[in-house]
Structures are given as C-alpha cells and as structure tokens.
Amino acid sequence: MPTQTHAAGGARRGRLKASPAKAETLKKLRNSVGQLSTTTTRELERALPWYGRLSADERSALGLVAQNGIAAFVTWYERPSLPSWVLSDVFGNAPTELTRSISLQKALQLIRIVVEVVEDQVPNLASEDDQPALREAVLRYSREVAFAAADVYARAAETRGSWDTRLEALIVDAILRGENTDALRSRIAALGWKAQDNFAVMVGSSPLEPSPSYVGDMRRTAIRYAKDALVGIQGDRLILILGGVEEDETAYTRLSELFAPGPVVFGPRAESLPEVSSSAQAAFAGLSAARAWPNAPRPVAADDLLPERVAAGDDAARRALVQKIYRPLLAASNGLVETLSAYLELGHSLEATARELFVHANTVRYRLRRVCDVTGWDPLLPREAFVLQTALVVGRLAAQPSTRDRTVRQGT
C-alpha cells in the first residue's frame, strides 16, 4: 500500500510540474492575454465584414467570447486534461445571445480568427524548441472549441424547436377556440407568420404512430402551396392551417395524401385571421358528418357536406342553407322556388314539372338554370339537387308562420 501511495503522489507531482520551456511559455501567455484580445478584436473588424454590422451589444458579447477563449487557452495549455472548460469558460452565458446574433458558420469564422491570432504570436510566446508543442496545442484547442460551438448550436436548435412546437400547439388551439387577441397575434408573429389573407383549414385523421419527422414533412409540403402553415395534432385528429393559399384545389389534393386514411375536410376560405375559427368549426363539423356520405371525394369541402351537417345538428350549416340558398331563391321570385320544388318532388322530370306548372318544358329548363345562377348549385346534378332540396326543407322550417296559420292552430 505505501508503495502505491508513493507512486500515485509521484504521478501527481509529475503532472503539476512543467518543463522550464513550458513554464516560460505559460508566463508569456498569461502576460499576453490582454494584447491578444485587443489584436483579435481588431482582426475581427478587419477580416469579417458582418462583424462591423452587428449592434454594439452583439459585438460586445462576441468580443467577450473571444477574450474568454484566449484566457481559457492558457488554463487548458497548462492542464489539457480538463474537459469542462470549453462551455463554462469560453461561452459562459453567451450561448443564447450567440445563436441569436450569428449563424454557426459565422461562429466558426470567429473561432478561426482567434486561432490565427494566437498562431501568429507563437514565435513571440515560445522558444524555438517549444514552438512545435505550442502550435500543436493551438490546433487541438481549436478543434475542441469548434466541437463545443457545434454542441452549443445543436442544443439551442433543439430547445428552440421544442419551444416552437409548444407555441404552435398553443396557437392552433387558440385559433380553434376563436381567440382574437393581441397575445395570439404576437405568438403567431413569433413563429414568423407573414400571411394576412387567404387562410384555409384542413382536418382529418392523424397517423396512429406518426414518425418524428411527420409534422416537419407536412409543414414543408404545405409551404409549397402556401406562404405559411401551422400543424396541430389533437388526439386522433390532424389540423392544418394555411395562410396565403394560392391554388386551393391543387394544395388540398396534394396535402390530403399526407393525412391518415379516412375523410379529409377543408373549411371555407377565410380572408382574415378572426374568420379562421369559423372555417375550422365548419371543417370539424364536416369531418363528423362525412361518414353519412360514403362516396364523398377526398378531400371534400365542408360546404359540400351541408345536408349531412344539418342532419347531425349543425346550426351553422342550417343557417348557411337558409341564407345562401333559400332566401336568395325567394328574393329572385319568377317562380324559382315553386319550379324547383315541383322538379324535385316529381322525380327530376322536366316534362312532369312542366305539366304540373302549366308551362313549357323550356321554361322549366330556363328556371332551373336561373336556380343554378342564383345559388351556385345545379338542380340537374343529383348530389347538388339533394343540397337544394335540403335547403328548401330547412328554409320552410325557418320561415315565420303566416297570420292565417297561427289563427288555425289557435282554433279561432
């Protein structure tokens, strides 16, 4: 045991005791820290154009990193076995400021300048015999700092990515709830959102076990067809909010391929951020009612599911049928409601409708074309005729009863 203790003590003394040449080099390094820092700052301003365009605070933070790097090199040169100096001594509290001010590429340029300044001073800092060892130490040091810088940026990116994901989820939830506050606008601006109009919402099923890159792939694909995109997963549902959409049909078709199997519904176009909530509500209502139309296209517009949504108890769909179809038909007069009603009740027969109304078949055709012009729905197409028939039903139920009807019900 005494022999082992003596050997260990000798080893420690061997590590702590430096050669005379190295001791002299260390002394010169300590005395030259200030001069090296000043030279480095001047070289940064001369060799890196972007450095001079930074704000005073940013230059100060980066200059401090450079000075810490030079001071830490002295400590490391004396005891190179210490692994913890890189992050604590060189970067200190600077990682957040560093990653916000400059890119990783520029950070490595800064490190290169620091290393070059120290290398240029090697002849003045070490004797001829000790210069190779000092140069090798500088190279090893630069490698360690470069790896440390990459680690700082990787950690910052990971933290920023996690924060952005949480922020995106909060924004999607706020939009779905109809929140329209300064806080929402501030949050969405923090994500770099630039679109001011042409908003769209798509909803569908999310994969049971999405891959780690699923949301990122969805967002990258969406950016091809829109200026901005938000992606949210709530349980088994996937929500995609687009801003600045240009080609609706192409975008919806392509993006629907990224949803899990099942219906995919997109809400009506929203022209402002406050309207996005209504579009999302329509899309979700359509998704809930989509199973009532098994042969619906994928994706399908929420407005194409108005009859199914009404049957499912969606008041917004009922109001839409009344306001966009029934009332415009009443306002157009010219017998459009009567002609459409007869046409639908008589099995979509032009001749039977003409006989019922005592008009020519061409008159029926003309009126049905007018129905299409007024409402945007063509009664000659079975699916659109179903929408029109539903509008007539809910419109009549929503109409105020006449005085005569009220009198009859009261028994007077």
Wavefront OBJ file of the C-alpha trace (Angstrom):
o trace
v 0.000 0.000 0.000
v 2.747 2.595 0.855
v 4.432 1.836 -2.443
v 1.190 2.514 -4.387
v 0.580 5.750 -2.491
v 4.094 6.937 -3.166
v 3.688 6.104 -6.869
v 0.393 7.982 -7.079
v 1.906 11.019 -5.364
v 4.807 10.944 -7.771
v 2.406 10.835 -10.718
v 0.507 13.864 -9.417
v 3.717 15.800 -8.931
v 4.742 14.849 -12.453
v 1.555 16.319 -13.917
v 1.801 19.531 -11.963
v 5.469 20.158 -12.645
v 6.045 21.665 -16.112
v 9.320 21.805 -18.057
v 11.308 25.079 -17.856
v 10.448 25.884 -21.524
v 6.758 25.301 -20.982
v 6.787 27.297 -17.742
v 8.328 30.239 -19.594
v 5.734 29.896 -22.389
v 2.914 29.861 -19.832
v 4.278 33.012 -18.228
v 4.381 34.807 -21.581
v 0.876 33.586 -22.440
v -0.533 34.963 -19.179
v 1.159 38.312 -19.734
v -0.076 38.498 -23.349
v -3.787 37.780 -22.814
v -4.763 41.449 -22.980
v -2.672 42.126 -26.074
v -4.013 39.016 -27.835
v -7.592 40.036 -27.040
v -7.037 43.527 -28.453
v -5.386 42.134 -31.583
v -8.239 39.646 -32.021
v -10.879 42.384 -31.807
v -9.097 44.467 -34.451
v -8.719 41.420 -36.692
v -12.412 40.565 -36.349
v -13.387 44.048 -37.509
v -10.943 43.871 -40.415
v -11.488 40.323 -41.674
v -15.229 39.804 -41.030
v -17.491 42.412 -42.713
v -20.589 41.125 -40.913
v -18.955 41.751 -37.514
v -18.997 45.521 -38.031
v -22.721 45.445 -38.910
v -23.680 43.949 -35.565
v -25.074 46.104 -32.796
v -22.803 47.313 -30.018
v -24.264 44.788 -27.563
v -23.805 41.929 -30.024
v -20.212 42.900 -30.747
v -19.553 43.157 -27.030
v -20.986 39.666 -26.407
v -18.932 38.135 -29.218
v -15.815 40.013 -28.155
v -16.259 38.602 -24.668
v -16.457 35.094 -26.133
v -13.174 35.702 -27.993
v -11.469 37.060 -24.881
v -12.720 34.145 -22.790
v -11.413 31.765 -25.429
v -7.917 33.225 -25.250
v -7.893 33.260 -21.443
v -9.211 29.696 -21.301
v -6.488 28.548 -23.692
v -3.863 29.479 -21.136
v -5.577 27.337 -18.496
v -6.078 24.482 -20.913
v -2.479 24.641 -22.116
v -1.357 24.206 -18.545
v -3.791 21.370 -17.763
v -5.169 19.962 -21.066
v -6.889 17.062 -19.302
v -9.690 19.314 -18.000
v -12.747 18.729 -20.251
v -15.175 21.189 -18.715
v -13.518 24.469 -19.657
v -14.996 24.758 -23.145
v -18.630 25.531 -22.374
v -18.184 27.112 -18.950
v -15.092 29.262 -19.549
v -15.352 30.151 -23.238
v -19.078 30.541 -23.826
v -20.288 31.167 -20.280
v -23.757 32.745 -20.502
v -23.346 33.564 -24.170
v -24.955 30.583 -25.985
v -28.396 32.178 -26.238
v -27.028 35.527 -27.381
v -24.512 33.850 -29.653
v -27.050 31.729 -31.521
v -29.373 34.703 -31.957
v -26.671 37.033 -33.220
v -24.815 34.896 -35.713
v -25.057 31.584 -37.507
v -22.889 28.574 -36.733
v -20.870 29.299 -39.875
v -20.061 32.792 -38.643
v -19.248 31.483 -35.182
v -16.676 29.157 -36.700
v -15.243 32.081 -38.674
v -14.820 33.938 -35.390
v -13.054 30.951 -33.820
v -10.746 30.713 -36.845
v -9.713 34.355 -36.408
v -8.937 33.793 -32.725
v -6.810 30.749 -33.545
v -4.963 32.573 -36.323
v -4.110 35.463 -33.997
v -2.667 33.085 -31.414
v -0.777 31.138 -34.088
v 0.773 34.326 -35.464
v 2.093 35.139 -31.990
v 3.642 31.711 -31.369
v 7.223 32.904 -32.211
v 6.866 35.669 -29.622
v 5.348 33.408 -26.978
v 7.569 30.341 -27.017
v 11.182 29.454 -27.518
v 12.180 27.761 -30.734
v 12.251 24.364 -29.050
v 8.794 24.832 -27.507
v 7.079 26.328 -30.571
v 6.021 22.957 -32.154
v 4.326 21.922 -28.908
v 2.533 25.271 -28.648
v 1.337 25.106 -32.267
v 0.034 21.587 -31.732
v -1.775 22.755 -28.609
v -3.380 25.607 -30.538
v -4.657 23.173 -33.186
v -6.065 20.782 -30.588
v -7.615 23.720 -28.774
v -9.301 24.994 -31.951
v -10.760 21.539 -32.557
v -12.198 21.386 -29.043
v -13.724 24.867 -29.337
v -15.226 24.063 -32.737
v -16.895 20.933 -31.371
v -18.110 22.899 -28.362
v -19.593 25.602 -30.614
v -21.404 22.949 -32.657
v -22.769 21.500 -29.418
v -23.974 24.936 -28.284
v -25.832 25.493 -31.546
v -27.295 21.978 -31.545
v -28.634 22.435 -28.024
v -30.028 25.860 -28.885
v -31.732 24.466 -32.006
v -33.237 21.610 -30.015
v -34.533 23.982 -27.355
v -35.859 26.376 -29.969
v -37.544 23.511 -31.839
v -39.267 22.265 -28.681
v -40.404 25.780 -27.832
v -41.695 26.383 -31.368
v -43.650 23.118 -31.234
v -45.332 24.093 -27.964
v -46.017 27.598 -29.251
v -47.507 26.215 -32.466
v -49.825 23.926 -30.478
v -50.996 26.900 -28.367
v -51.683 28.964 -31.497
v -53.664 26.198 -33.187
v -55.743 25.711 -30.034
v -56.357 29.467 -29.720
v -57.480 29.722 -33.356
v -59.857 26.783 -32.971
v -61.369 28.419 -29.878
v -61.909 31.657 -31.774
v -59.441 33.692 -29.739
v -58.599 37.023 -31.354
v -56.300 38.902 -29.051
v -53.035 40.750 -29.184
v -51.454 37.736 -27.493
v -52.472 35.480 -30.393
v -51.141 37.907 -32.967
v -47.902 38.227 -31.000
v -47.492 34.459 -30.759
v -48.156 33.855 -34.430
v -45.708 36.622 -35.339
v -43.084 34.941 -33.146
v -43.275 31.913 -35.442
v -42.524 34.121 -38.438
v -46.078 34.063 -39.818
v -46.420 36.592 -42.649
v -49.725 35.814 -44.425
v -52.524 38.333 -43.996
v -55.287 36.738 -46.092
v -56.373 33.593 -47.955
v -56.499 31.356 -44.895
v -57.640 27.741 -45.102
v -58.159 24.906 -42.628
v -57.901 21.185 -43.341
v -58.818 18.481 -40.835
v -58.619 14.706 -40.940
v -57.218 11.715 -39.124
v -53.653 11.665 -37.832
v -51.423 8.584 -38.076
v -51.636 6.213 -35.124
v -47.876 6.426 -34.599
v -46.504 9.416 -36.514
v -42.789 9.389 -37.199
v -40.602 12.056 -35.564
v -40.331 13.835 -38.916
v -44.045 13.632 -39.778
v -45.039 17.137 -38.689
v -41.940 18.635 -40.303
v -42.649 16.836 -43.581
v -46.255 18.035 -43.503
v -45.140 21.620 -42.905
v -42.511 21.543 -45.653
v -45.041 20.183 -48.150
v -47.629 22.799 -47.143
v -45.139 25.636 -47.692
v -45.030 24.677 -51.375
v -48.647 25.761 -51.765
v -48.999 28.468 -49.119
v -46.908 31.204 -47.540
v -47.327 29.866 -44.008
v -48.550 26.706 -42.306
v -49.418 25.551 -38.797
v -49.735 21.865 -37.949
v -51.529 20.544 -34.884
v -52.333 17.025 -33.676
v -55.156 16.736 -31.161
v -55.749 13.129 -30.253
v -56.552 11.247 -33.449
v -57.221 14.409 -35.458
v -54.767 16.358 -37.568
v -55.310 20.086 -38.138
v -53.530 22.022 -40.868
v -53.935 25.813 -41.005
v -52.652 27.505 -44.152
v -52.052 31.173 -44.845
v -51.633 32.836 -48.229
v -53.006 29.899 -50.221
v -52.865 30.457 -53.979
v -54.072 27.282 -55.719
v -56.724 25.790 -53.459
v -57.614 22.666 -55.405
v -54.030 21.572 -56.037
v -53.000 22.298 -52.453
v -55.919 20.415 -50.892
v -55.470 17.380 -53.122
v -51.741 17.100 -52.529
v -51.889 17.736 -48.799
v -54.753 15.271 -48.265
v -52.352 12.488 -49.248
v -50.373 13.127 -46.053
v -53.377 12.542 -43.782
v -54.175 9.107 -42.386
v -56.900 7.044 -44.127
v -60.395 8.464 -43.742
v -62.220 11.628 -44.753
v -60.334 14.896 -45.123
v -62.398 18.086 -44.972
v -61.391 21.673 -45.691
v -63.327 24.670 -44.449
v -64.398 27.707 -46.482
v -61.773 30.297 -47.395
v -61.166 32.846 -44.619
v -59.989 36.323 -45.562
v -58.730 37.307 -42.118
v -57.341 35.609 -39.030
v -60.537 36.083 -36.934
v -62.512 34.208 -39.618
v -60.243 31.172 -39.431
v -62.092 29.907 -36.354
v -65.391 29.714 -38.262
v -63.663 27.905 -41.119
v -62.161 25.412 -38.660
v -65.520 24.818 -36.983
v -67.113 24.131 -40.366
v -64.320 21.714 -41.237
v -64.699 19.812 -37.968
v -68.480 19.666 -38.379
v -67.989 18.293 -41.879
v -65.492 15.709 -40.613
v -68.007 14.478 -38.018
v -70.777 14.197 -40.625
v -68.659 12.882 -43.512
v -69.450 9.234 -42.771
v -73.038 9.905 -43.891
v -71.686 10.383 -47.448
v -69.532 7.300 -48.040
v -68.688 8.263 -51.631
v -67.595 11.790 -50.820
v -64.410 12.913 -52.607
v -61.176 13.157 -50.644
v -60.672 15.909 -49.771
v -64.171 17.341 -49.591
v -65.313 20.885 -48.859
v -67.230 21.444 -45.642
v -69.864 23.320 -47.659
v -70.410 20.240 -49.830
v -71.494 18.406 -46.675
v -74.205 20.887 -45.668
v -77.088 18.337 -45.784
v -75.162 15.834 -43.665
v -74.146 18.540 -41.238
v -77.760 19.665 -40.852
v -78.813 16.079 -40.122
v -76.067 15.939 -37.489
v -77.495 19.041 -35.803
v -75.081 21.706 -37.076
v -76.847 25.071 -36.753
v -74.167 26.820 -38.810
v -74.958 24.537 -41.774
v -78.681 25.162 -41.373
v -78.161 28.927 -41.363
v -75.886 28.659 -44.404
v -78.572 26.808 -46.412
v -81.184 29.386 -45.461
v -79.039 32.440 -46.109
v -77.177 31.272 -49.205
v -79.852 29.241 -50.989
v -83.414 29.552 -49.699
v -83.632 33.310 -49.200
v -81.868 34.183 -52.487
v -84.358 31.917 -54.307
v -87.292 33.678 -52.633
v -85.825 37.075 -53.469
v -85.347 36.106 -57.128
v -89.121 35.290 -57.460
v -90.089 34.319 -61.048
v -91.395 31.067 -59.628
v -87.952 29.625 -58.902
v -88.931 28.068 -55.571
v -92.146 26.591 -56.984
v -90.378 25.234 -60.062
v -87.509 23.742 -58.074
v -89.876 22.187 -55.544
v -92.025 20.614 -58.244
v -88.991 19.355 -60.152
v -87.583 17.664 -57.057
v -90.914 16.174 -55.979
v -91.706 14.808 -59.452
v -88.573 12.701 -59.810
v -86.457 15.288 -61.625
v -88.697 15.123 -64.692
v -88.776 18.247 -66.855
v -91.966 17.181 -68.651
v -93.840 16.292 -65.462
v -92.792 19.587 -63.913
v -93.983 21.491 -66.977
v -97.390 19.784 -66.838
v -97.692 20.427 -63.099
v -96.977 24.148 -63.527
v -98.815 24.530 -66.876
v -95.701 25.908 -68.576
v -93.488 24.786 -71.438
v -90.555 22.429 -70.706
v -88.151 25.081 -71.985
v -89.491 27.413 -69.312
v -88.679 24.794 -66.686
v -85.163 24.472 -68.099
v -84.703 28.245 -68.023
v -85.878 28.490 -64.411
v -83.635 25.654 -63.302
v -80.682 27.406 -64.939
v -81.675 30.520 -63.003
v -81.666 28.448 -59.802
v -78.056 27.481 -60.573
v -77.127 31.097 -61.313
v -78.664 32.365 -58.077
v -77.413 29.663 -55.699
v -74.366 28.141 -57.377
v -75.947 24.667 -57.129
v -77.174 22.848 -60.246
v -80.500 21.005 -59.745
v -79.768 18.825 -62.788
v -76.950 17.105 -60.839
v -78.257 14.557 -58.302
v -75.907 15.497 -55.458
v -76.463 19.228 -55.861
v -80.216 18.664 -56.188
v -80.039 16.960 -52.788
v -78.382 20.059 -51.313
v -81.091 22.281 -52.844
v -83.857 20.029 -51.533
v -82.370 20.181 -48.031
v -82.239 23.979 -48.311
v -85.935 24.084 -49.186
v -86.785 21.929 -46.155
v -84.777 23.909 -43.597
v -85.814 27.202 -45.231
v -89.507 26.432 -44.863
v -88.998 25.345 -41.261
v -87.125 28.562 -40.516
v -89.767 30.783 -42.155
v -92.120 32.639 -39.834
v -95.671 31.176 -39.950
v -98.295 33.403 -41.516
v -101.117 35.029 -39.525
v -103.650 32.589 -41.013
v -101.556 29.602 -39.917
v -101.299 30.933 -36.375
v -105.078 31.515 -36.286
v -105.822 27.975 -37.425
v -103.507 26.486 -34.789
v -105.158 28.597 -32.084
v -108.638 27.347 -33.122
v -110.131 30.806 -33.731
l 1 2 3 4 5 6 7 8 9 10 11 12 13 14 15 16 17 18 19 20 21 22 23 24 25 26 27 28 29 30 31 32 33 34 35 36 37 38 39 40 41 42 43 44 45 46 47 48 49 50 51 52 53 54 55 56 57 58 59 60 61 62 63 64 65 66 67 68 69 70 71 72 73 74 75 76 77 78 79 80 81 82 83 84 85 86 87 88 89 90 91 92 93 94 95 96 97 98 99 100 101 102 103 104 105 106 107 108 109 110 111 112 113 114 115 116 117 118 119 120 121 122 123 124 125 126 127 128 129 130 131 132 133 134 135 136 137 138 139 140 141 142 143 144 145 146 147 148 149 150 151 152 153 154 155 156 157 158 159 160 161 162 163 164 165 166 167 168 169 170 171 172 173 174 175 176 177 178 179 180 181 182 183 184 185 186 187 188 189 190 191 192 193 194 195 196 197 198 199 200 201 202 203 204 205 206 207 208 209 210 211 212 213 214 215 216 217 218 219 220 221 222 223 224 225 226 227 228 229 230 231 232 233 234 235 236 237 238 239 240 241 242 243 244 245 246 247 248 249 250 251 252 253 254 255 256 257 258 259 260 261 262 263 264 265 266 267 268 269 270 271 272 273 274 275 276 277 278 279 280 281 282 283 284 285 286 287 288 289 290 291 292 293 294 295 296 297 298 299 300 301 302 303 304 305 306 307 308 309 310 311 312 313 314 315 316 317 318 319 320 321 322 323 324 325 326 327 328 329 330 331 332 333 334 335 336 337 338 339 340 341 342 343 344 345 346 347 348 349 350 351 352 353 354 355 356 357 358 359 360 361 362 363 364 365 366 367 368 369 370 371 372 373 374 375 376 377 378 379 380 381 382 383 384 385 386 387 388 389 390 391 392 393 394 395 396 397 398 399 400 401 402 403 404 405 406 407 408 409 410 411 412
